[in-house]
Amino acid sequence: MSESDATADRPLRIDVRRGSPTPEELAAVVAVVSESYAQEAAEAVAPEPEPESAWRRSARALRTPLRRGYGWGRFTG
């Protein structure tokens, strides 16, 4: 079950804290909030990651270059 299915099954609950809005005013609030939520949900989609090429996968494991300042056969550690 997706998130949109779960929210569609639940009834909408609005608590009016002050005043006494008319049914038309409540309908306008629900319409505006619903549209705003739908736009925000549509814009919040993360972009799909691009598939890596074989070259990028193989290039990740390259080691660091050798330090040429040390001579061969000498212990430097």
C-alpha positions in Angstrom: 0.0 0.0 0.0 1.5 3.3 -1.0 1.4 6.5 1.1 -1.2 8.1 -1.1 -3.5 5.1 -0.7 -3.1 5.3 3.1 -3.9 9.0 3.3 -6.9 8.5 0.9 -8.4 6.0 3.3 -8.3 8.3 6.3 -11.0 10.9 6.7 -9.9 14.5 6.7 -10.1 16.2 10.1 -10.2 19.9 10.5 -10.3 21.6 14.0 -11.6 25.2 14.0 -9.9 26.9 16.9 -11.5 30.4 16.6 -14.5 31.8 14.8 -17.2 30.0 12.9 -16.3 29.6 9.2 -19.0 28.8 6.7 -19.0 25.5 4.8 -17.8 27.5 1.7 -14.8 28.9 3.7 -13.9 25.5 4.9 -14.1 24.1 1.4 -11.8 26.9 0.1 -9.3 26.1 2.9 -9.3 22.4 2.1 -8.9 23.1 -1.7 -6.0 25.5 -1.2 -4.2 23.3 1.3 -4.7 20.2 -0.9 -3.4 21.9 -4.0 -0.4 23.3 -2.1 0.4 19.8 -0.7 0.1 18.2 -4.1 2.5 20.7 -5.7 5.0 20.3 -2.9 4.9 16.5 -3.1 5.4 16.7 -6.9 8.4 19.0 -6.6 10.0 16.9 -3.8 10.9 14.0 -6.0 14.6 13.2 -5.9 16.3 12.8 -9.3 17.1 9.3 -10.4 20.9 8.6 -10.1 22.6 8.1 -13.4 23.9 4.6 -14.0 27.7 4.4 -13.7 29.7 3.4 -16.7 32.2 0.6 -16.6 35.0 3.2 -16.8 33.8 5.0 -13.7 33.4 1.8 -11.7 37.0 0.7 -12.6 38.5 4.1 -12.0 37.2 4.2 -8.4 39.7 1.6 -7.3 42.8 3.3 -8.6 45.6 3.6 -6.0 47.4 6.8 -5.2 50.5 7.6 -7.3 53.9 6.4 -6.0 56.1 8.9 -4.2 59.2 9.1 -6.4 61.3 10.9 -3.8 62.3 7.7 -2.1 64.9 5.4 -3.7 64.6 1.7 -4.4 65.7 -0.7 -1.7 65.8 1.7 1.2 63.5 1.2 4.2 61.5 4.4 4.6 59.1 3.3 7.3 
